[in-house]
Amino acid sequence: MRSGTSGFLALSRVCPHQGGIVELAGNDFVCPVHGATYNLSGQWIGGQRASSLHQYATSFDPTTGTLTIN
């Protein structure tokens, strides 16, 4: 997800609670396994209690248009 003119946010879609693949539902991500809900930044916001989604470090080179996810 783009977070600014040169910033990006890369999240794992694997729910940290039971390993379900979270799905986009409106403006949130929801785990179909147990209902945990995460905002677009990956922070847990409701449903079954779980830790936040894993966030990967990113770097963007605007000269080449290359996004690197570490």
CHARMM internal coordinates of N, CA and C (Angstrom, degrees):
IC EDIT
DIST 1 N 1 CA 1.4333
DIST 1 CA 1 C 1.5324
ANGL 1 N 1 CA 1 C 107.68
DIST 1 C 2 N 1.2950
ANGL 1 CA 1 C 2 N 116.10
DIHE 1 N 1 CA 1 C 2 N 137.55
DIST 2 N 2 CA 1.4648
ANGL 1 C 2 N 2 CA 120.55
DIHE 1 CA 1 C 2 N 2 CA 178.06
DIST 2 CA 2 C 1.5269
ANGL 2 N 2 CA 2 C 108.83
DIHE 1 C 2 N 2 CA 2 C -78.82
DIST 2 C 3 N 1.3326
ANGL 2 CA 2 C 3 N 116.49
DIHE 2 N 2 CA 2 C 3 N 130.42
DIST 3 N 3 CA 1.4605
ANGL 2 C 3 N 3 CA 121.26
DIHE 2 CA 2 C 3 N 3 CA -178.02
DIST 3 CA 3 C 1.5257
ANGL 3 N 3 CA 3 C 112.62
DIHE 2 C 3 N 3 CA 3 C -114.32
DIST 3 C 4 N 1.3139
ANGL 3 CA 3 C 4 N 117.66
DIHE 3 N 3 CA 3 C 4 N 7.95
DIST 4 N 4 CA 1.4552
ANGL 3 C 4 N 4 CA 123.25
DIHE 3 CA 3 C 4 N 4 CA 180.00
DIST 4 CA 4 C 1.5122
ANGL 4 N 4 CA 4 C 108.86
DIHE 3 C 4 N 4 CA 4 C 170.35
DIST 4 C 5 N 1.3155
ANGL 4 CA 4 C 5 N 116.41
DIHE 4 N 4 CA 4 C 5 N -173.35
DIST 5 N 5 CA 1.4702
ANGL 4 C 5 N 5 CA 118.89
DIHE 4 CA 4 C 5 N 5 CA -177.77
DIST 5 CA 5 C 1.5196
ANGL 5 N 5 CA 5 C 112.36
DIHE 4 C 5 N 5 CA 5 C -64.56
DIST 5 C 6 N 1.3225
ANGL 5 CA 5 C 6 N 117.32
DIHE 5 N 5 CA 5 C 6 N -31.42
DIST 6 N 6 CA 1.4658
ANGL 5 C 6 N 6 CA 119.59
DIHE 5 CA 5 C 6 N 6 CA 178.88
DIST 6 CA 6 C 1.5248
ANGL 6 N 6 CA 6 C 111.78
DIHE 5 C 6 N 6 CA 6 C -132.51
DIST 6 C 7 N 1.3284
ANGL 6 CA 6 C 7 N 117.76
DIHE 6 N 6 CA 6 C 7 N 16.54
DIST 7 N 7 CA 1.4534
ANGL 6 C 7 N 7 CA 121.21
DIHE 6 CA 6 C 7 N 7 CA -179.20
DIST 7 CA 7 C 1.5207
ANGL 7 N 7 CA 7 C 111.55
DIHE 6 C 7 N 7 CA 7 C -114.46
DIST 7 C 8 N 1.3281
ANGL 7 CA 7 C 8 N 115.44
DIHE 7 N 7 CA 7 C 8 N 145.12
DIST 8 N 8 CA 1.4557
ANGL 7 C 8 N 8 CA 121.60
DIHE 7 CA 7 C 8 N 8 CA 179.86
DIST 8 CA 8 C 1.5192
ANGL 8 N 8 CA 8 C 109.26
DIHE 7 C 8 N 8 CA 8 C -136.50
DIST 8 C 9 N 1.3285
ANGL 8 CA 8 C 9 N 116.24
DIHE 8 N 8 CA 8 C 9 N 152.00
DIST 9 N 9 CA 1.4513
ANGL 8 C 9 N 9 CA 123.05
DIHE 8 CA 8 C 9 N 9 CA 176.86
DIST 9 CA 9 C 1.5189
ANGL 9 N 9 CA 9 C 107.24
DIHE 8 C 9 N 9 CA 9 C -120.81
DIST 9 C 10 N 1.3250
ANGL 9 CA 9 C 10 N 117.38
DIHE 9 N 9 CA 9 C 10 N 123.77
DIST 10 N 10 CA 1.4659
ANGL 9 C 10 N 10 CA 122.23
DIHE 9 CA 9 C 10 N 10 CA 178.62
DIST 10 CA 10 C 1.5237
ANGL 10 N 10 CA 10 C 108.17
DIHE 9 C 10 N 10 CA 10 C -115.80
DIST 10 C 11 N 1.3278
ANGL 10 CA 10 C 11 N 115.84
DIHE 10 N 10 CA 10 C 11 N 121.57
DIST 11 N 11 CA 1.4565
ANGL 10 C 11 N 11 CA 122.28
DIHE 10 CA 10 C 11 N 11 CA -178.22
DIST 11 CA 11 C 1.5209
ANGL 11 N 11 CA 11 C 111.01
DIHE 10 C 11 N 11 CA 11 C -117.60
DIST 11 C 12 N 1.3297
ANGL 11 CA 11 C 12 N 115.88
DIHE 11 N 11 CA 11 C 12 N 148.28
DIST 12 N 12 CA 1.4577
ANGL 11 C 12 N 12 CA 120.88
DIHE 11 CA 11 C 12 N 12 CA 169.49
DIST 12 CA 12 C 1.5206
ANGL 12 N 12 CA 12 C 107.41
DIHE 11 C 12 N 12 CA 12 C -76.45
DIST 12 C 13 N 1.3194
ANGL 12 CA 12 C 13 N 117.74
DIHE 12 N 12 CA 12 C 13 N 138.91
DIST 13 N 13 CA 1.4588
ANGL 12 C 13 N 13 CA 121.35
DIHE 12 CA 12 C 13 N 13 CA 176.09
DIST 13 CA 13 C 1.5253
ANGL 13 N 13 CA 13 C 111.32
DIHE 12 C 13 N 13 CA 13 C -91.67
DIST 13 C 14 N 1.3267
ANGL 13 CA 13 C 14 N 117.62
DIHE 13 N 13 CA 13 C 14 N 5.65
DIST 14 N 14 CA 1.4628
ANGL 13 C 14 N 14 CA 121.40
DIHE 13 CA 13 C 14 N 14 CA 178.55
DIST 14 CA 14 C 1.5261
ANGL 14 N 14 CA 14 C 108.60
DIHE 13 C 14 N 14 CA 14 C -87.02
DIST 14 C 15 N 1.3299
ANGL 14 CA 14 C 15 N 116.21
DIHE 14 N 14 CA 14 C 15 N 120.49
DIST 15 N 15 CA 1.4600
ANGL 14 C 15 N 15 CA 120.80
DIHE 14 CA 14 C 15 N 15 CA 179.51
DIST 15 CA 15 C 1.5288
ANGL 15 N 15 CA 15 C 109.57
DIHE 14 C 15 N 15 CA 15 C -64.69
DIST 15 C 16 N 1.3336
ANGL 15 CA 15 C 16 N 117.89
DIHE 15 N 15 CA 15 C 16 N 130.11
DIST 16 N 16 CA 1.4644
ANGL 15 C 16 N 16 CA 120.10
DIHE 15 CA 15 C 16 N 16 CA -178.02
DIST 16 CA 16 C 1.5297
ANGL 16 N 16 CA 16 C 113.60
DIHE 15 C 16 N 16 CA 16 C -71.38
DIST 16 C 17 N 1.3205
ANGL 16 CA 16 C 17 N 118.65
DIHE 16 N 16 CA 16 C 17 N -10.50
DIST 17 N 17 CA 1.4622
ANGL 16 C 17 N 17 CA 121.15
DIHE 16 CA 16 C 17 N 17 CA -177.74
DIST 17 CA 17 C 1.5249
ANGL 17 N 17 CA 17 C 112.15
DIHE 16 C 17 N 17 CA 17 C -82.04
DIST 17 C 18 N 1.3477
ANGL 17 CA 17 C 18 N 117.17
DIHE 17 N 17 CA 17 C 18 N -56.61
DIST 18 N 18 CA 1.4635
ANGL 17 C 18 N 18 CA 119.55
DIHE 17 CA 17 C 18 N 18 CA -177.53
DIST 18 CA 18 C 1.5243
ANGL 18 N 18 CA 18 C 113.29
DIHE 17 C 18 N 18 CA 18 C -132.87
DIST 18 C 19 N 1.3125
ANGL 18 CA 18 C 19 N 117.81
DIHE 18 N 18 CA 18 C 19 N 10.44
DIST 19 N 19 CA 1.4534
ANGL 18 C 19 N 19 CA 120.60
DIHE 18 CA 18 C 19 N 19 CA 173.90
DIST 19 CA 19 C 1.5167
ANGL 19 N 19 CA 19 C 116.39
DIHE 18 C 19 N 19 CA 19 C 82.50
DIST 19 C 20 N 1.3447
ANGL 19 CA 19 C 20 N 117.71
DIHE 19 N 19 CA 19 C 20 N 9.22
DIST 20 N 20 CA 1.4592
ANGL 19 C 20 N 20 CA 119.56
DIHE 19 CA 19 C 20 N 20 CA 175.87
DIST 20 CA 20 C 1.5248
ANGL 20 N 20 CA 20 C 110.06
DIHE 19 C 20 N 20 CA 20 C -67.50
DIST 20 C 21 N 1.3165
ANGL 20 CA 20 C 21 N 117.07
DIHE 20 N 20 CA 20 C 21 N 158.41
DIST 21 N 21 CA 1.4593
ANGL 20 C 21 N 21 CA 121.34
DIHE 20 CA 20 C 21 N 21 CA 177.70
DIST 21 CA 21 C 1.5243
ANGL 21 N 21 CA 21 C 108.12
DIHE 20 C 21 N 21 CA 21 C -92.78
DIST 21 C 22 N 1.3290
ANGL 21 CA 21 C 22 N 116.05
DIHE 21 N 21 CA 21 C 22 N 114.70
DIST 22 N 22 CA 1.4616
ANGL 21 C 22 N 22 CA 120.45
DIHE 21 CA 21 C 22 N 22 CA -178.10
DIST 22 CA 22 C 1.5231
ANGL 22 N 22 CA 22 C 109.98
DIHE 21 C 22 N 22 CA 22 C -67.69
DIST 22 C 23 N 1.3211
ANGL 22 CA 22 C 23 N 115.39
DIHE 22 N 22 CA 22 C 23 N 147.48
DIST 23 N 23 CA 1.4526
ANGL 22 C 23 N 23 CA 122.26
DIHE 22 CA 22 C 23 N 23 CA -177.78
DIST 23 CA 23 C 1.5233
ANGL 23 N 23 CA 23 C 109.26
DIHE 22 C 23 N 23 CA 23 C -120.38
DIST 23 C 24 N 1.3094
ANGL 23 CA 23 C 24 N 116.27
DIHE 23 N 23 CA 23 C 24 N 148.26
DIST 24 N 24 CA 1.4544
ANGL 23 C 24 N 24 CA 121.20
DIHE 23 CA 23 C 24 N 24 CA 176.79
DIST 24 CA 24 C 1.5227
ANGL 24 N 24 CA 24 C 108.52
DIHE 23 C 24 N 24 CA 24 C -73.16
DIST 24 C 25 N 1.3239
ANGL 24 CA 24 C 25 N 116.69
DIHE 24 N 24 CA 24 C 25 N 128.12
DIST 25 N 25 CA 1.4639
ANGL 24 C 25 N 25 CA 122.90
DIHE 24 CA 24 C 25 N 25 CA 178.82
DIST 25 CA 25 C 1.5225
ANGL 25 N 25 CA 25 C 107.43
DIHE 24 C 25 N 25 CA 25 C -134.77
DIST 25 C 26 N 1.3183
ANGL 25 CA 25 C 26 N 116.73
DIHE 25 N 25 CA 25 C 26 N 96.08
DIST 26 N 26 CA 1.4615
ANGL 25 C 26 N 26 CA 120.39
DIHE 25 CA 25 C 26 N 26 CA -175.20
DIST 26 CA 26 C 1.5087
ANGL 26 N 26 CA 26 C 109.85
DIHE 25 C 26 N 26 CA 26 C 69.89
DIST 26 C 27 N 1.3391
ANGL 26 CA 26 C 27 N 116.70
DIHE 26 N 26 CA 26 C 27 N -119.01
DIST 27 N 27 CA 1.4602
ANGL 26 C 27 N 27 CA 121.94
DIHE 26 CA 26 C 27 N 27 CA 179.44
DIST 27 CA 27 C 1.5236
ANGL 27 N 27 CA 27 C 112.41
DIHE 26 C 27 N 27 CA 27 C -105.28
DIST 27 C 28 N 1.3269
ANGL 27 CA 27 C 28 N 117.73
DIHE 27 N 27 CA 27 C 28 N 20.94
DIST 28 N 28 CA 1.4616
ANGL 27 C 28 N 28 CA 122.87
DIHE 27 CA 27 C 28 N 28 CA -178.42
DIST 28 CA 28 C 1.5235
ANGL 28 N 28 CA 28 C 109.76
DIHE 27 C 28 N 28 CA 28 C -136.29
DIST 28 C 29 N 1.3317
ANGL 28 CA 28 C 29 N 115.03
DIHE 28 N 28 CA 28 C 29 N 167.07
DIST 29 N 29 CA 1.4538
ANGL 28 C 29 N 29 CA 122.19
DIHE 28 CA 28 C 29 N 29 CA 169.27
DIST 29 CA 29 C 1.5228
ANGL 29 N 29 CA 29 C 106.78
DIHE 28 C 29 N 29 CA 29 C -106.51
DIST 29 C 30 N 1.3392
ANGL 29 CA 29 C 30 N 117.52
DIHE 29 N 29 CA 29 C 30 N 139.95
DIST 30 N 30 CA 1.4601
ANGL 29 C 30 N 30 CA 121.91
DIHE 29 CA 29 C 30 N 30 CA -179.70
DIST 30 CA 30 C 1.5209
ANGL 30 N 30 CA 30 C 109.15
DIHE 29 C 30 N 30 CA 30 C -131.03
DIST 30 C 31 N 1.3333
ANGL 30 CA 30 C 31 N 115.83
DIHE 30 N 30 CA 30 C 31 N 136.14
DIST 31 N 31 CA 1.4594
ANGL 30 C 31 N 31 CA 121.17
DIHE 30 CA 30 C 31 N 31 CA 176.32
DIST 31 CA 31 C 1.5304
ANGL 31 N 31 CA 31 C 108.85
DIHE 30 C 31 N 31 CA 31 C -83.81
DIST 31 C 32 N 1.3398
ANGL 31 CA 31 C 32 N 118.44
DIHE 31 N 31 CA 31 C 32 N 122.27
DIST 32 N 32 CA 1.4531
ANGL 31 C 32 N 32 CA 120.03
DIHE 31 CA 31 C 32 N 32 CA -179.77
DIST 32 CA 32 C 1.5257
ANGL 32 N 32 CA 32 C 113.54
DIHE 31 C 32 N 32 CA 32 C -73.65
DIST 32 C 33 N 1.3355
ANGL 32 CA 32 C 33 N 117.31
DIHE 32 N 32 CA 32 C 33 N -13.26
DIST 33 N 33 CA 1.4631
ANGL 32 C 33 N 33 CA 120.81
DIHE 32 CA 32 C 33 N 33 CA -178.57
DIST 33 CA 33 C 1.5218
ANGL 33 N 33 CA 33 C 111.29
DIHE 32 C 33 N 33 CA 33 C -77.25
DIST 33 C 34 N 1.3353
ANGL 33 CA 33 C 34 N 117.32
DIHE 33 N 33 CA 33 C 34 N -46.05
DIST 34 N 34 CA 1.4660
ANGL 33 C 34 N 34 CA 118.94
DIHE 33 CA 33 C 34 N 34 CA -174.84
DIST 34 CA 34 C 1.5318
ANGL 34 N 34 CA 34 C 114.09
DIHE 33 C 34 N 34 CA 34 C -138.64
DIST 34 C 35 N 1.3287
ANGL 34 CA 34 C 35 N 118.37
DIHE 34 N 34 CA 34 C 35 N 5.26
DIST 35 N 35 CA 1.4627
ANGL 34 C 35 N 35 CA 120.57
DIHE 34 CA 34 C 35 N 35 CA 171.62
DIST 35 CA 35 C 1.5083
ANGL 35 N 35 CA 35 C 117.63
DIHE 34 C 35 N 35 CA 35 C 85.18
DIST 35 C 36 N 1.3242
ANGL 35 CA 35 C 36 N 118.83
DIHE 35 N 35 CA 35 C 36 N 8.76
DIST 36 N 36 CA 1.4656
ANGL 35 C 36 N 36 CA 118.70
DIHE 35 CA 35 C 36 N 36 CA 176.10
DIST 36 CA 36 C 1.5229
ANGL 36 N 36 CA 36 C 108.36
DIHE 35 C 36 N 36 CA 36 C -61.91
DIST 36 C 37 N 1.3297
ANGL 36 CA 36 C 37 N 116.12
DIHE 36 N 36 CA 36 C 37 N 142.44
DIST 37 N 37 CA 1.4596
ANGL 36 C 37 N 37 CA 121.33
DIHE 36 CA 36 C 37 N 37 CA -178.73
DIST 37 CA 37 C 1.5204
ANGL 37 N 37 CA 37 C 109.14
DIHE 36 C 37 N 37 CA 37 C -121.34
DIST 37 C 38 N 1.3350
ANGL 37 CA 37 C 38 N 115.44
DIHE 37 N 37 CA 37 C 38 N 138.08
DIST 38 N 38 CA 1.4604
ANGL 37 C 38 N 38 CA 122.95
DIHE 37 CA 37 C 38 N 38 CA -177.70
DIST 38 CA 38 C 1.5230
ANGL 38 N 38 CA 38 C 108.72
DIHE 37 C 38 N 38 CA 38 C -128.36
DIST 38 C 39 N 1.3326
ANGL 38 CA 38 C 39 N 116.93
DIHE 38 N 38 CA 38 C 39 N 144.74
DIST 39 N 39 CA 1.4603
ANGL 38 C 39 N 39 CA 119.08
DIHE 38 CA 38 C 39 N 39 CA 174.66
DIST 39 CA 39 C 1.5194
ANGL 39 N 39 CA 39 C 109.34
DIHE 38 C 39 N 39 CA 39 C -78.16
DIST 39 C 40 N 1.3256
ANGL 39 CA 39 C 40 N 117.08
DIHE 39 N 39 CA 39 C 40 N 178.32
DIST 40 N 40 CA 1.4654
ANGL 39 C 40 N 40 CA 120.41
DIHE 39 CA 39 C 40 N 40 CA -176.54
DIST 40 CA 40 C 1.5224
ANGL 40 N 40 CA 40 C 113.10
DIHE 39 C 40 N 40 CA 40 C -68.66
DIST 40 C 41 N 1.3433
ANGL 40 CA 40 C 41 N 117.57
DIHE 40 N 40 CA 40 C 41 N -10.22
DIST 41 N 41 CA 1.4625
ANGL 40 C 41 N 41 CA 121.53
DIHE 40 CA 40 C 41 N 41 CA 174.71
DIST 41 CA 41 C 1.5241
ANGL 41 N 41 CA 41 C 111.64
DIHE 40 C 41 N 41 CA 41 C -91.68
DIST 41 C 42 N 1.3485
ANGL 41 CA 41 C 42 N 116.42
DIHE 41 N 41 CA 41 C 42 N -1.78
DIST 42 N 42 CA 1.4602
ANGL 41 C 42 N 42 CA 121.20
DIHE 41 CA 41 C 42 N 42 CA 178.65
DIST 42 CA 42 C 1.5099
ANGL 42 N 42 CA 42 C 115.41
DIHE 41 C 42 N 42 CA 42 C 89.38
DIST 42 C 43 N 1.3342
ANGL 42 CA 42 C 43 N 117.68
DIHE 42 N 42 CA 42 C 43 N 3.31
DIST 43 N 43 CA 1.4643
ANGL 42 C 43 N 43 CA 121.33
DIHE 42 CA 42 C 43 N 43 CA -179.94
DIST 43 CA 43 C 1.5254
ANGL 43 N 43 CA 43 C 110.46
DIHE 42 C 43 N 43 CA 43 C -80.70
DIST 43 C 44 N 1.3341
ANGL 43 CA 43 C 44 N 117.69
DIHE 43 N 43 CA 43 C 44 N 135.47
DIST 44 N 44 CA 1.4554
ANGL 43 C 44 N 44 CA 122.10
DIHE 43 CA 43 C 44 N 44 CA 177.12
DIST 44 CA 44 C 1.5214
ANGL 44 N 44 CA 44 C 107.89
DIHE 43 C 44 N 44 CA 44 C -63.86
DIST 44 C 45 N 1.3298
ANGL 44 CA 44 C 45 N 117.44
DIHE 44 N 44 CA 44 C 45 N 132.70
DIST 45 N 45 CA 1.4656
ANGL 44 C 45 N 45 CA 120.96
DIHE 44 CA 44 C 45 N 45 CA -179.69
DIST 45 CA 45 C 1.5142
ANGL 45 N 45 CA 45 C 113.75
DIHE 44 C 45 N 45 CA 45 C -129.62
DIST 45 C 46 N 1.3315
ANGL 45 CA 45 C 46 N 118.79
DIHE 45 N 45 CA 45 C 46 N -5.06
DIST 46 N 46 CA 1.4624
ANGL 45 C 46 N 46 CA 118.85
DIHE 45 CA 45 C 46 N 46 CA 178.74
DIST 46 CA 46 C 1.5137
ANGL 46 N 46 CA 46 C 112.93
DIHE 45 C 46 N 46 CA 46 C 172.86
DIST 46 C 47 N 1.3306
ANGL 46 CA 46 C 47 N 114.10
DIHE 46 N 46 CA 46 C 47 N 179.68
DIST 47 N 47 CA 1.4573
ANGL 46 C 47 N 47 CA 120.43
DIHE 46 CA 46 C 47 N 47 CA -176.83
DIST 47 CA 47 C 1.5175
ANGL 47 N 47 CA 47 C 110.31
DIHE 46 C 47 N 47 CA 47 C 74.88
DIST 47 C 48 N 1.3322
ANGL 47 CA 47 C 48 N 116.11
DIHE 47 N 47 CA 47 C 48 N -158.79
DIST 48 N 48 CA 1.4636
ANGL 47 C 48 N 48 CA 121.19
DIHE 47 CA 47 C 48 N 48 CA 178.90
DIST 48 CA 48 C 1.5232
ANGL 48 N 48 CA 48 C 109.81
DIHE 47 C 48 N 48 CA 48 C -53.26
DIST 48 C 49 N 1.3051
ANGL 48 CA 48 C 49 N 116.57
DIHE 48 N 48 CA 48 C 49 N 130.19
DIST 49 N 49 CA 1.4671
ANGL 48 C 49 N 49 CA 121.84
DIHE 48 CA 48 C 49 N 49 CA -177.88
DIST 49 CA 49 C 1.5245
ANGL 49 N 49 CA 49 C 110.34
DIHE 48 C 49 N 49 CA 49 C -62.18
DIST 49 C 50 N 1.3223
ANGL 49 CA 49 C 50 N 115.82
DIHE 49 N 49 CA 49 C 50 N 131.06
DIST 50 N 50 CA 1.4652
ANGL 49 C 50 N 50 CA 122.43
DIHE 49 CA 49 C 50 N 50 CA 178.78
DIST 50 CA 50 C 1.5140
ANGL 50 N 50 CA 50 C 108.24
DIHE 49 C 50 N 50 CA 50 C -154.53
DIST 50 C 51 N 1.3131
ANGL 50 CA 50 C 51 N 116.55
DIHE 50 N 50 CA 50 C 51 N 162.83
DIST 51 N 51 CA 1.4608
ANGL 50 C 51 N 51 CA 119.28
DIHE 50 CA 50 C 51 N 51 CA 174.21
DIST 51 CA 51 C 1.5255
ANGL 51 N 51 CA 51 C 108.50
DIHE 50 C 51 N 51 CA 51 C -75.00
DIST 51 C 52 N 1.3011
ANGL 51 CA 51 C 52 N 116.64
DIHE 51 N 51 CA 51 C 52 N 169.14
DIST 52 N 52 CA 1.4618
ANGL 51 C 52 N 52 CA 121.48
DIHE 51 CA 51 C 52 N 52 CA -179.39
DIST 52 CA 52 C 1.5199
ANGL 52 N 52 CA 52 C 110.78
DIHE 51 C 52 N 52 CA 52 C -70.17
DIST 52 C 53 N 1.3304
ANGL 52 CA 52 C 53 N 116.58
DIHE 52 N 52 CA 52 C 53 N 161.79
DIST 53 N 53 CA 1.4548
ANGL 52 C 53 N 53 CA 121.43
DIHE 52 CA 52 C 53 N 53 CA 177.72
DIST 53 CA 53 C 1.5249
ANGL 53 N 53 CA 53 C 109.60
DIHE 52 C 53 N 53 CA 53 C -66.38
DIST 53 C 54 N 1.3266
ANGL 53 CA 53 C 54 N 115.64
DIHE 53 N 53 CA 53 C 54 N 148.50
DIST 54 N 54 CA 1.4659
ANGL 53 C 54 N 54 CA 120.50
DIHE 53 CA 53 C 54 N 54 CA 179.00
DIST 54 CA 54 C 1.5250
ANGL 54 N 54 CA 54 C 109.75
DIHE 53 C 54 N 54 CA 54 C -68.79
DIST 54 C 55 N 1.3146
ANGL 54 CA 54 C 55 N 115.81
DIHE 54 N 54 CA 54 C 55 N 132.80
DIST 55 N 55 CA 1.4628
ANGL 54 C 55 N 55 CA 121.75
DIHE 54 CA 54 C 55 N 55 CA 178.83
DIST 55 CA 55 C 1.5213
ANGL 55 N 55 CA 55 C 108.84
DIHE 54 C 55 N 55 CA 55 C -108.29
DIST 55 C 56 N 1.3390
ANGL 55 CA 55 C 56 N 116.43
DIHE 55 N 55 CA 55 C 56 N 134.48
DIST 56 N 56 CA 1.4628
ANGL 55 C 56 N 56 CA 122.03
DIHE 55 CA 55 C 56 N 56 CA 178.23
DIST 56 CA 56 C 1.5195
ANGL 56 N 56 CA 56 C 109.56
DIHE 55 C 56 N 56 CA 56 C -99.99
DIST 56 C 57 N 1.3217
ANGL 56 CA 56 C 57 N 115.85
DIHE 56 N 56 CA 56 C 57 N 143.50
DIST 57 N 57 CA 1.4652
ANGL 56 C 57 N 57 CA 121.02
DIHE 56 CA 56 C 57 N 57 CA 176.13
DIST 57 CA 57 C 1.5304
ANGL 57 N 57 CA 57 C 108.69
DIHE 56 C 57 N 57 CA 57 C -69.22
DIST 57 C 58 N 1.3186
ANGL 57 CA 57 C 58 N 115.99
DIHE 57 N 57 CA 57 C 58 N 143.21
DIST 58 N 58 CA 1.4617
ANGL 57 C 58 N 58 CA 121.20
DIHE 57 CA 57 C 58 N 58 CA 179.33
DIST 58 CA 58 C 1.5233
ANGL 58 N 58 CA 58 C 110.31
DIHE 57 C 58 N 58 CA 58 C -131.73
DIST 58 C 59 N 1.3193
ANGL 58 CA 58 C 59 N 115.21
DIHE 58 N 58 CA 58 C 59 N 156.10
DIST 59 N 59 CA 1.4561
ANGL 58 C 59 N 59 CA 120.60
DIHE 58 CA 58 C 59 N 59 CA 170.53
DIST 59 CA 59 C 1.5300
ANGL 59 N 59 CA 59 C 106.86
DIHE 58 C 59 N 59 CA 59 C -141.86
DIST 59 C 60 N 1.3289
ANGL 59 CA 59 C 60 N 115.71
DIHE 59 N 59 CA 59 C 60 N 145.09
DIST 60 N 60 CA 1.4527
ANGL 59 C 60 N 60 CA 121.23
DIHE 59 CA 59 C 60 N 60 CA -176.80
DIST 60 CA 60 C 1.5089
ANGL 60 N 60 CA 60 C 109.81
DIHE 59 C 60 N 60 CA 60 C -129.07
DIST 60 C 61 N 1.3242
ANGL 60 CA 60 C 61 N 115.99
DIHE 60 N 60 CA 60 C 61 N 130.71
DIST 61 N 61 CA 1.4610
ANGL 60 C 61 N 61 CA 122.47
DIHE 60 CA 60 C 61 N 61 CA 176.70
DIST 61 CA 61 C 1.5243
ANGL 61 N 61 CA 61 C 107.06
DIHE 60 C 61 N 61 CA 61 C -104.98
DIST 61 C 62 N 1.3357
ANGL 61 CA 61 C 62 N 117.78
DIHE 61 N 61 CA 61 C 62 N 102.71
DIST 62 N 62 CA 1.4616
ANGL 61 C 62 N 62 CA 120.17
DIHE 61 CA 61 C 62 N 62 CA -177.16
DIST 62 CA 62 C 1.5282
ANGL 62 N 62 CA 62 C 113.41
DIHE 61 C 62 N 62 CA 62 C -66.27
DIST 62 C 63 N 1.3070
ANGL 62 CA 62 C 63 N 117.21
DIHE 62 N 62 CA 62 C 63 N -22.62
DIST 63 N 63 CA 1.4666
ANGL 62 C 63 N 63 CA 120.56
DIHE 62 CA 62 C 63 N 63 CA 179.48
DIST 63 CA 63 C 1.5351
ANGL 63 N 63 CA 63 C 111.15
DIHE 62 C 63 N 63 CA 63 C -66.70
DIST 63 C 64 N 1.3328
ANGL 63 CA 63 C 64 N 115.71
DIHE 63 N 63 CA 63 C 64 N -43.06
DIST 64 N 64 CA 1.4680
ANGL 63 C 64 N 64 CA 120.34
DIHE 63 CA 63 C 64 N 64 CA -178.66
DIST 64 CA 64 C 1.5270
ANGL 64 N 64 CA 64 C 112.41
DIHE 63 C 64 N 64 CA 64 C -100.67
DIST 64 C 65 N 1.3464
ANGL 64 CA 64 C 65 N 116.51
DIHE 64 N 64 CA 64 C 65 N -13.22
DIST 65 N 65 CA 1.4700
ANGL 64 C 65 N 65 CA 119.86
DIHE 64 CA 64 C 65 N 65 CA -176.35
DIST 65 CA 65 C 1.5095
ANGL 65 N 65 CA 65 C 112.36
DIHE 64 C 65 N 65 CA 65 C 74.37
DIST 65 C 66 N 1.3361
ANGL 65 CA 65 C 66 N 116.83
DIHE 65 N 65 CA 65 C 66 N 22.81
DIST 66 N 66 CA 1.4617
ANGL 65 C 66 N 66 CA 121.56
DIHE 65 CA 65 C 66 N 66 CA -176.56
DIST 66 CA 66 C 1.5205
ANGL 66 N 66 CA 66 C 111.27
DIHE 65 C 66 N 66 CA 66 C -94.39
DIST 66 C 67 N 1.3268
ANGL 66 CA 66 C 67 N 115.81
DIHE 66 N 66 CA 66 C 67 N 125.44
DIST 67 N 67 CA 1.4596
ANGL 66 C 67 N 67 CA 122.24
DIHE 66 CA 66 C 67 N 67 CA 174.50
DIST 67 CA 67 C 1.5214
ANGL 67 N 67 CA 67 C 107.32
DIHE 66 C 67 N 67 CA 67 C -104.38
DIST 67 C 68 N 1.3407
ANGL 67 CA 67 C 68 N 116.81
DIHE 67 N 67 CA 67 C 68 N 126.47
DIST 68 N 68 CA 1.4607
ANGL 67 C 68 N 68 CA 121.93
DIHE 67 CA 67 C 68 N 68 CA 178.08
DIST 68 CA 68 C 1.5158
ANGL 68 N 68 CA 68 C 108.03
DIHE 67 C 68 N 68 CA 68 C -113.10
DIST 68 C 69 N 1.3295
ANGL 68 CA 68 C 69 N 115.34
DIHE 68 N 68 CA 68 C 69 N 129.07
DIST 69 N 69 CA 1.4643
ANGL 68 C 69 N 69 CA 121.90
DIHE 68 CA 68 C 69 N 69 CA 176.62
DIST 69 CA 69 C 1.5112
ANGL 69 N 69 CA 69 C 107.38
DIHE 68 C 69 N 69 CA 69 C -109.52
DIST 69 C 70 N 1.3245
ANGL 69 CA 69 C 70 N 116.75
DIHE 69 N 69 CA 69 C 70 N 120.39
DIST 70 N 70 CA 1.4624
ANGL 69 C 70 N 70 CA 121.59
DIHE 69 CA 69 C 70 N 70 CA -176.55
DIST 70 CA 70 C 1.4994
ANGL 70 N 70 CA 70 C 110.87
DIHE 69 C 70 N 70 CA 70 C -91.61
END
COOR INIT
IC SEED 1 N 1 CA 1 C
IC BUILD
